Amino acid sequence: MKSLIDGDICAYRTAAASEETDETICLLRLDRMIREILHVTGSDTYEIFLSGEDNFRYKIFPEYKANRKDTVKPKWLQACREYLATEWKARFAHGCEADDLMGIEQLRYGPAQMSAYQPTIICSIDKDLLMIPGQHYNFVKNEWYEVTYFEGLKRFYEQLLKGDRSDGIPGVAGIGEKKAARMLEGCETEQEMFDICRQAYQDDDLMIMYGKCLWIQRKEGEIWNPTTLLTGRFQSNYEAEEPSSSTTPREEETIQLLDPTTPDRDGYLVHGH
């Protein structure tokens, strides 16, 4: 089993819970969190992902996450991120988000439950990631999920209806999580879900802009582009726009060129690309 660990969540939660401690204690807590995830999932390999710079979503929707700009970050957040990069060989996402890299890796060989290769499991508490098919582990609630391809699509369309307030995406006014689920209940095709969202929005441009921001990539450079759905052909079409490298040259040297067969962190294997 290969764990795909949400480094953004791990770093932030640890730093936020360690405001009254010193840096050493904070990093020890972070180290313990990662080890516990690997132990519980029974993983012998892993990758940890951190969001970097130049997220393509800001170009699509300049107000994306603008509501967070005045948020005070935990004192040891940067120290936690640096620790994950240096001690656990975390992989940085530039041009996209850590969520995108986890989605890409989870589906590199198709849905995990159908793969003949080593299965992967996304380890995060972020519900947005449940739009990605395969295995998931919520390490705070100690809950496991198996998401099918259609369930993942339904999660995306529910998100499109209700929006994501934490990312500054309002969705459709008056639609929350429960109403979004009810609206899509009984849908058997993606076309049906798309048509319901389209009717609710009454604005194709706005819906597509929000959808592009909410969609988590399944392959490198992927941008949600529902061209065939707009014409009612019952099939999605996703286009690649300006594929971007997930690492800088410097990070390639310090992080990505690690020999994938070399044990790291007490025998676990970290796989770079």
Secondary structure as the mmCIF struct_conf table of DSSP 4:
data_model
#
loop_
_struct_conf.conf_type_id
_struct_conf.id
_struct_conf.beg_label_comp_id
_struct_conf.beg_label_asym_id
_struct_conf.beg_label_seq_id
_struct_conf.end_label_comp_id
_struct_conf.end_label_asym_id
_struct_conf.end_label_seq_id
STRN STRN1 LYS A 2 ASP A 6
HELX_RH_AL_P HELX_RH_AL_P1 GLY A 7 ALA A 16
TURN_TY1_P TURN_TY1_P1 ALA A 17 GLU A 20
BEND BEND1 THR A 21 THR A 21
HELX_RH_AL_P HELX_RH_AL_P2 GLU A 23 THR A 41
TURN_TY1_P TURN_TY1_P2 GLY A 42 GLY A 42
BEND BEND2 ASP A 44 ASP A 44
STRN STRN2 THR A 45 SER A 51
BEND BEND3 GLU A 53 GLU A 53
TURN_TY1_P TURN_TY1_P3 PHE A 56 PHE A 56
HELX_RH_AL_P HELX_RH_AL_P3 ARG A 57 ILE A 60
TURN_TY1_P TURN_TY1_P4 PRO A 62 LYS A 65
HELX_RH_3T_P HELX_RH_3T_P1 ALA A 66 ARG A 68
TURN_TY1_P TURN_TY1_P5 LYS A 69 ASP A 70
HELX_LH_PP_P HELX_LH_PP_P1 THR A 71 PRO A 74
TURN_TY1_P TURN_TY1_P6 LYS A 75 TRP A 76
HELX_RH_AL_P HELX_RH_AL_P4 LEU A 77 GLU A 87
BEND BEND4 TRP A 88 TRP A 88
STRN STRN3 ARG A 91 ALA A 93
BEND BEND5 HIS A 94 CYS A 96
HELX_RH_AL_P HELX_RH_AL_P5 ALA A 98 GLN A 106
TURN_TY1_P TURN_TY1_P7 LEU A 107 TYR A 109
BEND BEND6 GLY A 110 GLY A 110
HELX_RH_3T_P HELX_RH_3T_P2 ALA A 112 MET A 114
BEND BEND7 ALA A 116 TYR A 117
STRN STRN4 THR A 120 CYS A 123
BEND BEND8 ILE A 125 ILE A 125
HELX_RH_3T_P HELX_RH_3T_P3 LYS A 127 MET A 131
BEND BEND9 ILE A 132 ILE A 132
STRN STRN5 GLY A 134 ASN A 138
TURN_TY1_P TURN_TY1_P8 PHE A 139 ASN A 142
STRN STRN6 GLU A 143 VAL A 147
HELX_RH_AL_P HELX_RH_AL_P6 TYR A 149 LYS A 162
STRN STRN7 ASP A 164 ASP A 164
HELX_RH_3T_P HELX_RH_3T_P4 ARG A 165 ASP A 167
TURN_TY1_P TURN_TY1_P9 GLY A 168 GLY A 168
STRN STRN8 ILE A 169 ILE A 169
BEND BEND10 VAL A 172 VAL A 172
TURN_TY1_P TURN_TY1_P10 ALA A 173 GLY A 174
HELX_RH_AL_P HELX_RH_AL_P7 GLU A 177 LEU A 184
TURN_TY1_P TURN_TY1_P11 GLU A 185 GLY A 186
BEND BEND11 THR A 189 THR A 189
HELX_RH_AL_P HELX_RH_AL_P8 GLU A 190 TYR A 201
HELX_RH_AL_P HELX_RH_AL_P9 ASP A 204 LEU A 214
HELX_LH_PP_P HELX_LH_PP_P2 TRP A 215 GLN A 217
BEND BEND12 ARG A 218 LYS A 219
TURN_TY1_P TURN_TY1_P12 GLU A 220 GLY A 221
STRN STRN9 GLU A 222 TRP A 224
HELX_RH_AL_P HELX_RH_AL_P10 THR A 227 LEU A 230
TURN_TY1_P TURN_TY1_P13 THR A 231 GLY A 232
BEND BEND13 PHE A 234 PHE A 234
STRN STRN10 TYR A 238 ALA A 240
BEND BEND14 GLU A 242 GLU A 242
BEND BEND15 SER A 246 THR A 247
HELX_RH_AL_P HELX_RH_AL_P11 PRO A 249 GLU A 251
HELX_RH_PI_P HELX_RH_PI_P1 GLU A 252 GLN A 256
TURN_TY1_P TURN_TY1_P14 LEU A 257 LEU A 257
BEND BEND16 LEU A 258 LEU A 258
TURN_TY1_P TURN_TY1_P15 PRO A 260 THR A 261
BEND BEND17 THR A 262 THR A 262
STRN STRN11 PRO A 263 ASP A 264
TURN_TY1_P TURN_TY1_P16 ARG A 265 GLY A 267
STRN STRN12 TYR A 268 VAL A 270
#
